[in-house]
C-alpha cells in the first residue's frame, strides 16, 4: 500500500523542529555536526543509537542533551557488573494488604532511555534490552507490556579493550540502527567548551523544543519519504558487497538494509526533501553499517577497521544516477473533464 508523499508544510515542520533540536544540542557540545545529524536521523527513524568512544569525550552529555531537548519521559540506566535484568525491565512486588502482585516498571518504560556504559554489564543484563529494542515491549512474569511510543534507546559504551567491559553480542549490536563516535574536539571547539562550562553546567540551560506528539508526527512524515527503486538497489548492492568481501568475516544483515533506508529517509526529511538521494545513503552508510561488521583476522592484523573497509566499499560501488529523479507524479482530478498532475 503506497502512502501519500509529505506536503511542503510537513517537510518544513520537520526541518524547523530538527534545526531547533540541533541548536539546543549545540549549546552543550560544539563541533559535532556529523554525530548530531546521525543522532537526529536515528530519532526520526525511531531507531536506537550506540555511542562508542573513550571516557570523557561527551557521550553521555550528548545523550542527555538530546533527551532534555524533548518534552518526554526519560529513563536512565547506569550499567554496572552487578546490574540485574529486573533493574532494567521492572519487577512484580507482592502486596500483602490485598494479596496480589503489583508490577513496578523499570527505567525501560520511557520514551528516551539512556543506557550509560552498556558494555560494563553482564551479557545476561545486556540481553534484557533485546526484546524491548526489537518488539518495543517487555515480557515480565509471562505478561507482555507495550512500551511508550516513540521509543528510542541511546546507549553509550567504552571501547571493548578497556578494563571491565563485556563486548556486546552481534545480535544486540545489530539492533542499534547506528553507531557514532564523538572523538576529541578541535582546539577551537575545546576553547568554546571551556568558556561555556566555566562556572555553569550547560545542561541546566537546555529546554525542550518539541514534545512526543510532535515527534511522533515527524516520525510518520519521515516514513513517507519516497525512495526510488534505484535507491533501494543501491542499498542492496552495498550490503551484498559486505557479505562477499574477503576482509569481512560477517557482513551486513537484511535488518541493516532496512535501517539504512529508514535513516536515509529521515535525513532527506531533515533536509526538506520528499525523496532520498544517493548522498543520503553515502552519508549514513558507515554509521549504520560499520558496527555490524566483523573483520577477518587478516584485516584486523593489518589494522583495517570495519569503518575503513566499508568506506572502501562505498567508494567502489557505483552510484545510480537515475536515483536523483523526482518521485513519480500522481494524477489528481480537479474539475469534471479537467486533470492536472501534482507531485
C-alpha positions, 0 to 999 in steps of 0.5 A: 500500500503506497502512502501519500508523499509529505506536503511542503508544510510537513517537510518544513515542520520537520526541518524547523523542529530538527534545526531547533533540536540541533541548536539546543544540542549545540549549546552543550557540545560544539563541533559535532555536526556529523554525530548530531545529524546521525543522532537526529536521523536515528530519532526520526527513524525511531531507531536506537543509537550506540555511542562508542568512544573513550571516557570523557569525550561527551557521550553521555552529555550528548545523550542527555542533551538530546533527551532534555531537548524533548518534552518526554519521559526519560529513563536512565540506566547506569550499567554496572557488573552487578546490574540485574535484568529486573533493574532494567525491565521492572519487577512484580512486588507482592502486596500483602494488604490485598494479596496480589502482585503489583508490577513496578516498571523499570527505567525501560518504560520511557520514551528516551532511555539512556543506557550509560556504559552498556558494555560494563554489564553482564551479557545476561543484563545486556540481553534484557534490552533485546526484546524491548529494542526489537518488539518495543515491549517487555515480557515480565512474569509471562505478561507482555507490556507495550512500551511508550511510543516513540521509543528510542534507546541511546546507549553509550559504551567504552571501547571493548579493550578497556578494563571491565567491559563485556563486548556486546553480542552481534545480535544486540549490536545489530539492533542499534540502527547506528553507531557514532563516535564523538572523538576529541574536539578541535582546539577551537571547539575545546576553547568554546567548551571551556568558556561555556562550562566555566562556572555553569553546567550547560545542561541546566540551560537546555529546554525542550523544543518539541514534545512526543506528539510532535515527534511522533508526527515527524516520525510518520512524515519521515516514513513517507519519504519516497525512495526510488527503486534505484535507491533501494538497489543501491542499498542492496548492492552495498550490503551484498558487497559486505557479505562477499568481501574477503576482509569481512568475516560477517557482513551486513544483515537484511535488518541493516538494509532496512535501517539504512533506508529508514535513516536515509529517509529521515535525513532527506526529511531533515533536509526538506526533501520528499525523496532520498538521494544517493548522498543520503545513503553515502552519508549514513552508510558507515554509521549504520553499517560499520558496527555490524561488521566483523573483520577477518583476522587478516584485516584486523592484523593489518589494522583495517577497521570495519569503518575503513573497509566499508568506506572502501566499499562505498567508494567502489560501488557505483552510484545510480544516477537515475536515483536523483529523479523526482518521485513519480507524479500522481494524477489528481482530478480537479474539475469534471473533464479537467486533470492536472498532475501534482507531485 
